C-alpha cells in the first residue's frame, strides 16, 4: 500500500468516525411552533433531545421526563442553548450518570414576564394550553406531572415560580435562578417597580402589566400572591431558589423573602446562595445543581420505559 492510498484510507476512516460521533449526539431543534386551536394561542420554542441509542426507532424510543426552561428578560431560547451551553452541560451530566436522560423545552417569550398581556400576547396560556400538550404529542415524553418540571432564570425565574404556583398539579418541581422577585412592602420593594426602579418601569414592564403600568395588576400576578395557593395544593411541587450574593438586580432580597414566605406557609423550599452576580457565569455553574433538586432528581430518575401512548 503506497502512502497516498494509506492517507486516503485514514481520511475516510476519520470522516466515518466523525459521522459516527455526530450520530451518537443529542439534538437541539430550534424555531418550532406550538399552537392551540381552542385558545388561538401559539408560541415558538426550541427543544433538547437526549441521545436515544444507535438502534432506536419510532417504536423503541423510550419516554423521557421533561423540564421547561424559561429565559430571561428580552432574551430567547438561545440564552439556554448558546449563552449557557445547555446541550454540552446536559450531555456531560447524562453521560456520567449524574442525571437520567431528559427532554428540555425552551419557549421564546420576549419581555412578557410569562403572563398574558395585550402587548406580548397570551404567553401563559400558550405555554399551558399549546406548548405542554404539543410536547407530549410530538415527542416521547412521560405524560404526567410527576415527570415534568419547570425552571427559569431572572424574568424566567419569576415566570417559573408563578406558573408552578398557579398550576401546582402540572409540575413536580420548580427552580428559580436569580428570579426577578420584589415583595410588596418587603425589603426588596425598594428595588421594585413602584419604588426606586419606577423611573424605569416602562423599560422593564412596558405593557406587560397594563399601559400605563398598573401596580395593582403587577402585585396580583406576582408569585408572592400565589404562595397561599401553592401551600394549599394537595401535592405542591418541590421548590429550589438560587441567587448570587452580588446580584446587581437585587434578586437576593426577593429570593430570601420568597423563601421565608414559603416557610411561613408550611412549605420546605430549598435555598442556595452562591458567590456570584446576575449573569451567565453564575447560571452556567448552577445548571447542574438545578437538576439535582430532590424532586427534579427523582423525576429524572423515574424508570425510563416504552414511549407513552
ZISULUR-V540452 format. One record per backbone hydrogen bond with DSSP energy under -0.5 kcal/mol. NH is the residue of the N-H (numbers start at 1). CO is the residue of the C=O. E is the energy in kcal/mol with one decimal. If there is no record, write none. Layout:
nh: [NH NH]
co: [CO CO]
e: [E E]
//
This chain:
nh: [6 7 8 9 10 11 12 13 14 15 16 17 18 19 20 21 22 23 24 25 27 29 30 32 34 36 40 41 43 45 46 47 48 49 49 56 60 61 63 64 65 66 67 68 69 69 70 70 71 74 75 79 80 81 82 83 84 86 89 90 91 92 93 94 95 96 97 98 99 103 104 105 106 107 108 109 110 112 115 117 119 121 123 123 126 127 128 129 130 130 131 132 134 135 136 137 138 139 141 142 143 144 147 148 149 150 151 152 153 154 156 157 158 159 160 161 162 163 164 165 166 167 168 170 171 172 172 173 174 175 176 177 178 178 180 181 184 186 189 190 191 192 195 196 197 198 199 200 201 204 205 206 207 208 209 210 214 215 218 219 220 221 222 222 225 226 227 230 231 232 233 236 238 240 241 242 243 245 246 247 250 253 254 255 256 257 258 259 260 261 262 263 264 265 266 267 270 272 274 274 276 279 282 283 284 285 286 287 288 290 291 292 293 297 298 299 300 301 302 305 307 308]
co: [2 3 4 5 6 7 8 9 10 11 12 13 14 15 16 17 18 19 20 22 49 47 28 45 43 41 36 36 34 32 106 29 104 27 47 53 57 57 305 140 101 147 103 149 67 105 68 151 107 110 72 76 77 77 78 78 79 80 85 86 87 88 89 90 91 92 94 93 93 65 48 67 46 105 44 107 75 109 112 121 207 117 115 121 122 123 124 125 125 126 126 127 130 131 132 133 134 135 139 64 141 142 144 145 66 173 68 175 70 177 153 154 154 155 156 157 158 159 160 161 162 163 165 167 168 145 148 148 238 150 240 152 176 242 154 179 182 183 186 187 188 189 192 190 192 195 196 197 198 200 201 202 210 205 205 207 209 213 214 215 216 217 218 219 222 223 224 226 227 228 230 233 172 174 270 176 272 274 276 244 247 250 250 251 252 253 254 255 256 257 258 259 260 261 263 262 239 241 243 272 274 277 279 279 280 281 282 283 284 286 287 289 290 293 294 295 296 297 299 303 61 141]
e: [-2.1 -2.3 -1.9 -2.7 -2.4 -2.2 -2.6 -2.7 -2.5 -2.2 -2.7 -2.5 -2.4 -2.6 -2.5 -2.3 -2.1 -2.2 -1.6 -1.4 -2.6 -2.6 -0.5 -2.8 -2.8 -2.5 -1.8 -0.7 -2.2 -2.1 -2.0 -2.5 -3.1 -3.1 -0.5 -1.0 -0.9 -1.6 -2.4 -2.2 -0.6 -2.6 -2.5 -2.6 -0.5 -3.2 -0.5 -2.8 -0.5 -1.4 -1.8 -2.1 -0.8 -1.8 -3.1 -1.3 -1.7 -2.3 -2.0 -3.0 -2.9 -1.9 -2.2 -2.8 -2.6 -1.9 -1.1 -1.7 -1.4 -2.5 -1.7 -2.5 -3.1 -0.5 -2.7 -0.6 -0.5 -2.0 -1.2 -1.7 -0.7 -1.3 -0.9 -1.8 -2.3 -2.4 -2.3 -3.2 -0.6 -1.5 -3.0 -2.3 -1.9 -2.7 -2.1 -1.8 -2.9 -2.3 -1.7 -2.6 -0.6 -1.0 -1.9 -1.8 -2.3 -1.9 -3.0 -1.8 -1.8 -2.8 -2.5 -0.8 -1.7 -2.3 -2.9 -2.3 -2.3 -2.7 -2.4 -2.7 -2.3 -2.3 -0.5 -2.1 -0.6 -0.6 -3.6 -0.7 -2.5 -1.8 -2.6 -3.0 -0.6 -3.3 -1.6 -2.1 -0.5 -2.6 -1.0 -1.4 -2.1 -0.8 -1.6 -1.2 -1.3 -2.2 -0.6 -2.0 -2.1 -2.2 -2.7 -1.2 -0.7 -1.9 -1.0 -1.0 -3.0 -0.7 -2.2 -2.4 -2.2 -1.8 -0.6 -0.9 -1.6 -1.4 -1.0 -2.3 -2.2 -1.3 -0.8 -0.6 -2.1 -2.3 -3.0 -2.8 -2.0 -2.5 -2.9 -1.1 -1.4 -0.8 -1.0 -2.4 -2.4 -2.3 -2.3 -2.3 -2.3 -2.4 -2.5 -2.1 -2.6 -1.5 -1.7 -2.5 -3.1 -2.6 -2.7 -0.6 -0.9 -0.8 -0.5 -2.0 -2.9 -1.3 -1.8 -1.2 -0.5 -2.5 -1.8 -1.3 -1.2 -3.6 -2.8 -2.5 -2.9 -1.2 -1.5 -0.8 -0.7 -0.6]
//
